[in-house]
Structures are given as structure tokens and as C-alpha cells.
């Protein structure tokens, strides 16, 4: 027998182990054995008679709960088992709350404690009524966009002829005459008036996180951010590699659209809305998105890479997004991301828990036509200045020769010589006129 999510072994008793009992009571229950080593072997205790009287009283007086304390004997050695039942109400130890997660005990604080207390009350954060909001805080244009987005999915109940409040009722976003937090997040005119950091921050970086080149912040309700982030990514942050077939100019996506969309929706639906802003980081060779909010306590990162149950942090938001056709209701979001990258020939995405949240990273090919080998060839074929020119042209296709000279720190004559060489070698092509044209970087 080994320690597990609901089993703990202790060779002797110490009052600090009350934290483990508190953690079991707040989770799924469990058993603590006093008088066993870490491998579950009975080592015995000598003060068992005293503990049999002390433990029930100490547990009751410290936490207000009753545990089943039993004395056992094996090979002439005594040990005690403490059975802890799960409690539907929050249990605290001297004003502190503990939770059993996996095989470790953790103290709940801040946002996690707030969510835990709400959950014990039979609610979720998005299911709570927003007392300070009214129907005037709902944006009808966002509702119209949502209905339009859902039109080809056939999931949304009939909404024709409904007013704004009746529509929210259909989505279970009301309670009596009041609206819930999920309604503000989904369709609010100004969600940040009620909750901080209802934003997506996108940064374009160079070689590392210290090399920030520019950034944008998108704020608003979920429907607005879902559409606006995709537009900004496509038009400002993601550089599309160019190839030519004859005189036909072909643009290629660096990342599968389906993967980007699912990553964004996962972050919007599963984030902690009282926590930090969603952060997207775009590099030359990768794109990552981070949202605050840890995984459910009994769901692991490896579970996300296979079939798993749907466990949304914000079930009302998840249900609305399902009805709108944005997401599936079967916990397939991460699988769709992984499969989309696999079909596109990209490496498997990286999923990690960091800084109290979840980060997912996509990695890019160097070229859509050479299985990732082109960038290495390009670096071998051009010098440092030419490489910087290509990099700058990918970031801003309409960049001018004087701007290139200033950015790279060389003369305009040097820029012109390198551009001529790049054009001769087929790495750079000019489209349009001298004043209103653009540079096309060609990954061969």
C-alpha cells in the first residue's frame, strides 16, 4: 500500500497533521494511518491509549467535525486509523482552509479560496448575481453578433421576438429580475466597470521576453474579444510566409486557424475572471497564451492530451459558448488543438501550469514547403544585415529603405546593396509601386 490522493501514512502523531485532516474534509475525504511508515508498513506507536482519547476531541474542538478514530493491531504492533469524511460545507483550521490535491496538502488563499467557498455554497463565480448591474448594461449588438455566429450550428433555442432580458433568460443568465455575472462577461457593454482585467493583452516579441517590440490590449465582453483578437492576430501580429507559383502570390498560415481559435476560447471560458489579464506572446518561432486559473484538482496536464470529461470553471459561460457554436461541450478543446497541429505537420503544443494558471504554446515551421529547413538555409545564404532586412520586412511589409537603415543601424546604400542581393537570390520580392508597395519575404 502506498500514499495516494486519499491516504496518508505517519509514523507518529503531530498536531500539524490536523492540516491533512482539514484538507481531506474539504476534498473527497480520506484516511490517515498513525503508526505506519511512508510505504505503509506498520511500525507501531506506544502512546496509542492517550491518542485514542486525545484525537477525537482535538479534531472536534479544532475544526468542528467528527472523524472515526480506530485502533488496530498487526504483528503485535498498534496503529491508529483516522477516517475523514468529505464535508459539503467549508472546514477551516484556526481560520485557515486546506485542500487535498493529489498527494499533497495545500492552503487555499486569494482567488482559489474565493472560488472554493463559492463552490461549497453550491455556486460558481459566473452563476452569481451581479447586484450592481441592470439590463441597460447589456450590449444588444453583441447579442446580435452571437445569434449570427450560432446560426449554422443549430444549438441555440428559438430567440425570434424575444427582448434582451428574455434572451438572457433563455441562456440561464438571469435570476429572477436580476442578471448574473456570466451575462456581463458574455454581453456587457463595459465589463471592466464591474470586474478588473477583462482583457486580452497581445505582445510581439523578438528573441526573448525582454525584447518587446509592440503590444495591443483588447478589452470588452467575451463575444467582442473573441472576434477582435482574431482580427488583430491576422492583421498585425502574425507574419504569413509567402511563396509564388509562377506569377501567383500564395500566403500560408503559420499556425492552424482551428488551433488558435480553440486556444483563445479555452482561455476566455476557463480563466479566473477575478484574476490577471489573458496574455498572448507572439515570437518569431512560437505563440503562447496564458490565463490565470489552475486545473481542477483531480485533472492533470496529461489528461488534457487524451479524452477527458468537460470540467469548466465557468459552466454558464461554457454553456453559452456551446449554444453559440464557439466550443464543444465534451472537453475536446485541447485535443482539437493538438490534432490541428499534427495535421499541419507542426510539433505537439506544450501545455504547462505556471504562475497560478495554464500556458499553451504552439511552435511554427520555418517554411510551409520544406519541412522546417528553409530558415536554416536562409541564414546560411545571407549575411547578418540581409537577415535583419528579411526579419524587418516580415514584421512590416511596407517598411521603407530609410526606415530599414535607421532600424538596423547601417547606411541606406548598404540596405540597397543587400536588398538587391536578396532579390537576385529569390528571398525578397517587391510588390506594387515605389511609394505604396510592399516587401514579400519568400521562404523557399
C-alpha positions in Angstrom: 0.0 0.0 0.0 1.2 3.5 -0.9 0.2 7.0 -0.1 -2.4 8.3 -2.6 -4.9 11.1 -3.0 -7.0 9.9 -0.1 -4.4 8.0 2.0 -1.6 9.3 4.3 0.9 7.5 6.5 2.5 8.9 9.6 4.9 7.1 11.9 3.8 9.2 14.9 1.3 11.9 15.6 1.9 15.7 15.5 -0.8 18.4 15.7 0.4 19.8 12.4 -1.3 16.8 10.8 -4.6 18.4 11.6 -4.0 20.3 8.3 -4.1 17.0 6.4 -7.5 16.2 8.1 -8.8 19.6 7.1 -7.6 19.1 3.6 -9.4 15.7 3.3 -12.6 17.1 4.8 -12.6 19.9 2.1 -11.8 17.5 -0.7 -13.1 13.9 -1.2 -12.3 12.6 2.2 -9.5 10.2 3.2 -7.7 8.1 5.7 -4.7 8.9 7.9 -2.8 6.0 9.5 -0.7 6.8 12.6 2.0 4.2 13.2 2.9 3.4 9.6 6.0 4.4 7.6 5.9 6.1 4.2 5.5 2.7 2.5 2.5 1.6 4.6 4.5 -0.8 6.8 3.3 -0.9 10.4 6.0 0.5 12.8 3.7 0.8 15.8 3.1 3.5 18.3 3.5 3.4 22.1 1.1 6.2 23.2 -1.9 4.7 21.4 -4.1 4.8 24.6 -3.5 8.5 25.1 -4.1 9.3 21.4 -7.4 7.3 21.2 -8.8 9.8 23.8 -6.9 12.9 22.5 -7.5 12.8 18.7 -11.3 12.7 18.6 -11.5 15.7 21.0 -8.7 17.6 19.3 -10.3 17.2 15.8 -13.8 18.2 17.0 -12.5 21.2 19.0 -10.2 22.5 16.3 -12.4 22.1 13.2 -15.9 21.2 14.5 -16.0 17.9 12.6 -16.3 14.3 13.7 -13.9 11.6 12.5 -13.9 7.9 13.0 -10.8 7.0 15.0 -10.0 3.3 15.3 -7.2 1.3 17.0 -5.7 -1.6 15.0 -3.0 -4.2 15.7 -0.7 -6.1 13.3 2.3 -8.3 14.3 1.9 -7.2 17.9 2.2 -3.5 16.9 -0.5 -0.9 17.4 -1.5 1.7 14.9 -4.5 4.1 14.6 -6.6 5.0 11.6 -8.5 8.3 11.2 -11.3 8.2 8.7 -12.2 11.6 7.4 -15.5 12.1 5.5 -15.9 14.8 2.9 -17.9 17.8 4.0 -20.4 19.8 1.9 -19.6 22.9 4.0 -16.1 24.5 4.1 -13.9 23.3 7.0 -11.3 25.6 8.5 -8.4 25.0 10.9 -7.8 28.1 13.1 -9.3 30.3 10.3 -7.2 28.7 7.5 -8.6 26.5 4.8 -6.7 23.5 3.4 -7.4 21.2 0.5 -6.1 17.8 -0.5 -4.9 17.9 -4.2 -3.3 14.8 -5.5 -0.9 13.6 -2.8 -0.2 17.0 -1.4 -1.9 19.3 1.1 -2.3 22.9 0.0 -3.6 26.0 1.8 -6.3 27.9 -0.1 -5.8 31.7 -0.3 -6.9 34.6 -2.5 -8.8 33.7 -5.7 -8.6 30.0 -5.0 -10.2 30.4 -1.6 -12.9 32.6 -3.0 -13.8 30.0 -5.7 -13.7 27.2 -3.1 -16.1 29.0 -0.8 -18.5 29.8 -3.7 -18.3 26.1 -4.8 -19.1 24.9 -1.3 -22.2 27.1 -1.4 -23.3 25.2 -4.5 -22.5 28.0 -6.9 -19.8 29.0 -9.4 -18.4 32.5 -9.9 -20.2 33.1 -13.1 -23.5 31.9 -11.6 -23.6 34.7 -9.0 -26.0 37.6 -9.4 -24.3 41.0 -10.2 -26.2 43.3 -7.9 -24.9 46.5 -9.4 -25.9 45.6 -13.0 -29.1 46.0 -14.9 -30.4 45.2 -18.4 -29.0 48.6 -19.5 -25.5 47.2 -19.1 -26.1 44.6 -21.8 -24.9 45.3 -25.3 -27.6 44.4 -27.9 -25.1 44.5 -30.8 -23.0 41.7 -29.1 -26.2 39.6 -28.7 -26.9 40.1 -32.4 -23.4 39.0 -33.3 -23.7 36.0 -31.0 -27.0 35.0 -32.7 -25.4 35.4 -36.1 -22.4 33.2 -35.1 -24.7 30.5 -33.9 -26.9 30.4 -37.0 -25.1 27.5 -38.7 -24.8 25.3 -35.5 -28.5 24.8 -34.7 -27.9 24.7 -30.9 -29.4 28.0 -29.8 -33.1 27.9 -28.7 -35.6 30.0 -30.7 -34.9 33.6 -30.0 -37.0 35.4 -32.6 -39.3 38.0 -31.0 -37.5 37.9 -27.6 -36.4 41.1 -25.9 -32.9 41.4 -24.3 -33.9 40.1 -20.9 -35.9 37.2 -22.3 -32.9 36.2 -24.4 -30.7 36.2 -21.3 -33.3 34.0 -19.6 -33.1 31.5 -22.4 -29.4 31.2 -21.7 -30.0 30.9 -18.0 -28.1 34.1 -17.4 -30.7 35.6 -15.1 -32.0 35.0 -11.6 -35.5 36.5 -11.1 -35.3 40.1 -12.3 -31.5 40.3 -11.9 -28.7 39.3 -14.3 -25.8 37.1 -13.5 -22.1 37.7 -13.8 -21.9 35.5 -16.9 -24.3 37.8 -18.7 -21.9 40.8 -18.1 -18.9 38.8 -19.2 -20.7 37.5 -22.4 -22.6 40.6 -23.5 -21.7 43.5 -21.2 -21.2 47.0 -22.6 -18.3 47.6 -20.2 -17.4 44.5 -18.2 -14.4 46.3 -16.7 -16.7 48.6 -14.8 -17.6 45.6 -12.7 -14.5 43.4 -12.8 -10.9 44.3 -13.4 -8.7 42.9 -16.2 -11.4 41.7 -18.6 -8.8 42.0 -21.3 -6.6 40.1 -23.7 -3.0 41.5 -23.9 -1.0 40.6 -27.0 2.7 41.3 -27.3 5.0 40.8 -30.2 8.5 39.8 -29.0 11.8 39.1 -30.6 14.3 36.6 -29.4 13.0 36.5 -25.8 10.5 38.0 -23.3 12.8 41.1 -22.7 12.6 42.0 -26.4 9.1 43.5 -26.6 8.5 45.3 -29.9 4.9 46.3 -29.7 1.7 45.3 -28.0 -2.1 45.7 -28.0 -4.8 45.4 -25.3 -8.3 44.3 -26.3 -11.0 44.8 -23.7 -14.7 44.2 -23.8 -17.2 41.3 -23.5 -16.4 37.8 -24.5 -18.1 38.0 -27.9 -16.1 41.2 -28.7 -12.8 39.8 -27.6 -13.3 36.5 -29.4 -13.7 38.3 -32.8 -11.3 41.3 -32.2 -8.3 39.2 -31.0 -8.5 37.0 -34.2 -8.6 40.1 -36.4 -5.6 41.7 -34.6 -3.6 38.5 -34.8 -4.2 38.1 -38.5 -3.5 41.7 -39.5 -0.8 42.8 -37.1 0.9 40.1 -35.2 1.2 37.0 -37.4 3.6 37.2 -40.4 2.4 35.0 -43.3 5.2 33.3 -45.2 5.0 34.0 -49.0 5.6 31.6 -51.9 5.0 32.0 -55.6 3.7 29.6 -58.2 4.5 31.4 -61.5 3.1 34.9 -61.0 0.6 33.8 -58.4 1.3 35.0 -54.9 0.5 32.5 -52.1 0.2 33.2 -48.4 0.5 30.5 -45.8 -0.8 30.3 -42.2 2.0 29.9 -39.6 -0.5 28.2 -37.3 -3.7 26.3 -37.9 -6.7 28.7 -37.5 -8.6 26.0 -35.6 -5.8 25.7 -33.0 -5.6 29.5 -32.5 -9.4 29.7 -32.1 -9.6 26.9 -29.6 -6.7 28.3 -27.6 -8.4 31.7 -27.3 -11.7 30.2 -26.4 -10.2 27.9 -23.8 -8.6 30.9 -22.1 -11.8 33.0 -22.3 -14.0 30.3 -20.9 -11.8 28.7 -18.3 -10.0 31.8 -16.9 -10.4 33.1 -13.4 -12.2 36.4 -14.1 -11.1 38.0 -10.8 -7.5 37.3 -11.7 -5.0 38.6 -14.2 -5.4 39.6 -17.8 -5.1 36.9 -20.5 -1.7 37.2 -22.1 -0.7 36.2 -25.6 3.0 36.3 -26.6 4.0 36.1 -30.3 7.6 35.3 -31.1 9.3 34.5 -34.4 9.1 30.8 -33.8 6.2 30.3 -31.3 3.0 31.7 -29.9 1.7 31.2 -26.4 -1.4 32.1 -24.4 -1.7 32.1 -20.7 -4.8 32.5 -18.4 -5.0 32.5 -14.7 -6.8 29.6 -13.1 -5.4 26.2 -12.2 -6.8 22.9 -13.5 -9.5 21.2 -11.4 -7.8 19.4 -8.5 -8.2 15.9 -10.0 -7.4 16.8 -13.6 -3.8 16.6 -14.8 -1.9 18.1 -17.7 -1.6 14.6 -19.2 -5.4 14.2 -19.0 -5.7 17.2 -21.4 -3.8 15.2 -24.1 -6.4 12.5 -24.2 -10.2 12.1 -23.8 -11.4 13.7 -20.6 -14.6 14.9 -19.1 -15.7 18.5 -19.5 -15.0 20.4 -16.3 -15.5 24.1 -17.0 -14.5 26.6 -14.3 -17.4 28.9 -15.5 -20.2 26.5 -16.6 -22.7 29.2 -17.6 -20.1 30.8 -19.9 -19.2 27.4 -21.3 -22.9 26.6 -21.9 -23.5 29.9 -23.7 -20.4 29.4 -25.8 -21.6 25.9 -26.7 -25.0 27.2 -27.7 -23.3 29.9 -29.8 -21.3 27.2 -31.6 -18.0 28.5 -30.2 -17.0 25.4 -28.3 -17.8 21.8 -27.8 -19.3 20.5 -24.5 -17.2 17.4 -24.3 -13.8 18.6 -23.1 -12.3 18.3 -26.6 -10.7 21.7 -26.9 -7.1 20.7 -26.1 -7.5 17.6 -28.3 -8.6 19.7 -31.2 -5.6 22.0 -30.8 -3.2 19.0 -30.7 -4.8 17.3 -33.7 -4.9 20.5 -35.7 -1.1 21.0 -35.2 -0.5 17.3 -36.0 -2.4 17.6 -39.3 -0.5 20.8 -40.2 2.8 19.0 -39.5 3.7 21.1 -36.5 5.3 20.0 -33.2 2.9 19.0 -30.4 1.8 22.0 -28.4 3.3 22.5 -25.0 0.9 22.8 -22.0 2.3 23.8 -18.6 1.0 25.1 -15.3 2.8 28.3 -14.3 2.2 31.4 -12.2 -1.2 30.1 -11.0 -2.6 29.4 -14.4 -2.3 27.4 -17.6 0.0 28.2 -20.6 -0.2 26.6 -24.0 2.4 27.2 -26.7 2.3 26.5 -30.4 5.6 26.1 -32.4 6.0 27.0 -36.0 7.7 25.6 -39.1 10.4 27.6 -40.7 8.6 27.2 -44.0 5.4 25.6 -45.3 7.2 23.9 -48.2 10.4 22.4 -46.8 9.6 20.7 -43.5 11.2 23.4 -41.4 14.6 23.5 -43.2 14.3 26.8 -45.0 15.2 29.2 -42.3 18.5 27.4 -41.7 19.3 27.6 -45.4 18.3 31.3 -45.5 20.7 32.1 -42.6 23.5 30.3 -44.4 22.8 32.1 -47.7 22.6 35.7 -46.4 24.8 37.8 -44.2 23.8 39.5 -40.9 22.5 42.7 -42.5 20.4 40.8 -45.1 19.0 38.6 -42.3 18.0 41.7 -40.4 16.3 43.1 -43.5 14.3 40.0 -44.0 13.2 40.0 -40.4 12.2 43.7 -40.5 10.2 43.1 -43.8 8.3 40.2 -42.3 7.3 42.4 -39.4 6.4 45.4 -41.5 6.0 44.7 -45.2 5.6 48.4 -46.2 8.9 49.4 -44.5 11.0 51.9 -46.4 14.7 51.9 -47.1 15.4 54.9 -44.8 13.4 53.1 -42.0 15.4 49.9 -42.6 18.7 51.9 -42.4 17.6 53.5 -39.1 16.3 50.3 -37.6 19.4 48.2 -38.5 22.0 50.9 -38.0 23.7 50.9 -41.4 23.7 53.3 -44.4 20.9 53.4 -46.9 23.4 52.4 -49.6 24.2 49.2 -47.6 20.5 48.5 -47.4 20.1 48.9 -51.1 23.0 46.6 -51.9 21.7 43.9 -49.6 18.1 44.2 -51.0 19.4 43.8 -54.5 21.3 40.6 -53.5 18.2 39.2 -51.7 16.1 39.9 -54.8 18.6 38.2 -57.0 18.7 35.1 -54.7 15.0 35.0 -54.6 14.5 35.7 -50.9 12.8 39.1 -51.4 10.3 40.4 -53.9 8.8 43.9 -54.3 5.0 44.2 -55.0 3.4 47.4 -56.0 5.0 50.8 -56.7 7.9 52.6 -55.0 5.7 54.6 -52.6 2.8 52.3 -51.9 4.4 48.9 -52.5 5.3 46.2 -50.0 8.1 43.6 -49.5 7.3 39.9 -49.8 9.7 37.6 -47.9 9.9 34.3 -49.7 10.8 31.2 -47.8 11.9 28.8 -50.5 
